[in-house]
């Protein structure tokens, strides 16, 4: 997760150098939101199949 946040932060910093920084930043943030949602939804069937144990704490 830390690597993902670091890569997204770097992408936003580089987007600031772009000619259309607002559009690039919005695209990077939208991509991040979609990826987090997709990975969260992918955990549901994996937990049901006991590949990933649910947290107990």
C-alpha positions as protocol buffer text, in pm:
chain_id: "A"
residue {
  index: 1
  type: UNK
  ca { x: 0 y: 0 z: 0 }
}
residue {
  index: 2
  type: UNK
  ca { x: 285 y: 240 z: 79 }
}
residue {
  index: 3
  type: UNK
  ca { x: 434 y: 190 z: -267 }
}
residue {
  index: 4
  type: UNK
  ca { x: 99 y: 267 z: -427 }
}
residue {
  index: 5
  type: UNK
  ca { x: 61 y: 590 z: -233 }
}
residue {
  index: 6
  type: UNK
  ca { x: 420 y: 687 z: -314 }
}
residue {
  index: 7
  type: UNK
  ca { x: 366 y: 622 z: -686 }
}
residue {
  index: 8
  type: UNK
  ca { x: 40 y: 819 z: -692 }
}
residue {
  index: 9
  type: UNK
  ca { x: 207 y: 1109 z: -510 }
}
residue {
  index: 10
  type: UNK
  ca { x: 490 y: 1106 z: -762 }
}
residue {
  index: 11
  type: UNK
  ca { x: 241 y: 1100 z: -1049 }
}
residue {
  index: 12
  type: UNK
  ca { x: 63 y: 1404 z: -904 }
}
residue {
  index: 13
  type: UNK
  ca { x: 392 y: 1590 z: -864 }
}
residue {
  index: 14
  type: UNK
  ca { x: 487 y: 1518 z: -1225 }
}
residue {
  index: 15
  type: UNK
  ca { x: 135 y: 1616 z: -1337 }
}
residue {
  index: 16
  type: UNK
  ca { x: 198 y: 1962 z: -1193 }
}
residue {
  index: 17
  type: UNK
  ca { x: 467 y: 2011 z: -1458 }
}
residue {
  index: 18
  type: UNK
  ca { x: 224 y: 1933 z: -1738 }
}
residue {
  index: 19
  type: UNK
  ca { x: 72 y: 2200 z: -1961 }
}
residue {
  index: 20
  type: UNK
  ca { x: -276 y: 2088 z: -1852 }
}
residue {
  index: 21
  type: UNK
  ca { x: -200 y: 2007 z: -1489 }
}
residue {
  index: 22
  type: UNK
  ca { x: -561 y: 2013 z: -1368 }
}
residue {
  index: 23
  type: UNK
  ca { x: -678 y: 1755 z: -1620 }
}
residue {
  index: 24
  type: UNK
  ca { x: -381 y: 1525 z: -1562 }
}
residue {
  index: 25
  type: UNK
  ca { x: -422 y: 1548 z: -1183 }
}
residue {
  index: 26
  type: UNK
  ca { x: -793 y: 1471 z: -1209 }
}
residue {
  index: 27
  type: UNK
  ca { x: -720 y: 1170 z: -1430 }
}
residue {
  index: 28
  type: UNK
  ca { x: -460 y: 1034 z: -1185 }
}
residue {
  index: 29
  type: UNK
  ca { x: -696 y: 1078 z: -890 }
}
residue {
  index: 30
  type: UNK
  ca { x: -986 y: 914 z: -1077 }
}
residue {
  index: 31
  type: UNK
  ca { x: -762 y: 620 z: -1168 }
}
residue {
  index: 32
  type: UNK
  ca { x: -657 y: 582 z: -804 }
}
residue {
  index: 33
  type: UNK
  ca { x: -1018 y: 582 z: -688 }
}
residue {
  index: 34
  type: UNK
  ca { x: -1117 y: 317 z: -943 }
}
residue {
  index: 35
  type: UNK
  ca { x: -821 y: 95 z: -853 }
}
residue {
  index: 36
  type: UNK
  ca { x: -890 y: 117 z: -479 }
}
residue {
  index: 37
  type: UNK
  ca { x: -1257 y: 32 z: -537 }
}
residue {
  index: 38
  type: UNK
  ca { x: -1172 y: -259 z: -768 }
}
residue {
  index: 39
  type: UNK
  ca { x: -919 y: -405 z: -525 }
}
residue {
  index: 40
  type: UNK
  ca { x: -1165 y: -371 z: -239 }
}
residue {
  index: 41
  type: UNK
  ca { x: -1433 y: -551 z: -437 }
}
residue {
  index: 42
  type: UNK
  ca { x: -1184 y: -824 z: -533 }
}
residue {
  index: 43
  type: UNK
  ca { x: -1126 y: -898 z: -164 }
}
residue {
  index: 44
  type: UNK
  ca { x: -1489 y: -1005 z: -110 }
}
residue {
  index: 45
  type: UNK
  ca { x: -1476 y: -1335 z: -305 }
}
residue {
  index: 46
  type: UNK
  ca { x: -1122 y: -1402 z: -183 }
}
residue {
  index: 47
  type: UNK
  ca { x: -1232 y: -1378 z: 180 }
}
residue {
  index: 48
  type: UNK
  ca { x: -1530 y: -1601 z: 113 }
}
residue {
  index: 49
  type: UNK
  ca { x: -1300 y: -1867 z: -29 }
}
residue {
  index: 50
  type: UNK
  ca { x: -1074 y: -1836 z: 278 }
}
residue {
  index: 51
  type: UNK
  ca { x: -771 y: -1738 z: 75 }
}
residue {
  index: 52
  type: UNK
  ca { x: -740 y: -1425 z: 286 }
}
residue {
  index: 53
  type: UNK
  ca { x: -842 y: -1462 z: 651 }
}
residue {
  index: 54
  type: UNK
  ca { x: -1063 y: -1192 z: 795 }
}
residue {
  index: 55
  type: UNK
  ca { x: -913 y: -966 z: 1059 }
}
residue {
  index: 56
  type: UNK
  ca { x: -994 y: -1064 z: 1413 }
}
residue {
  index: 57
  type: UNK
  ca { x: -876 y: -750 z: 1591 }
}
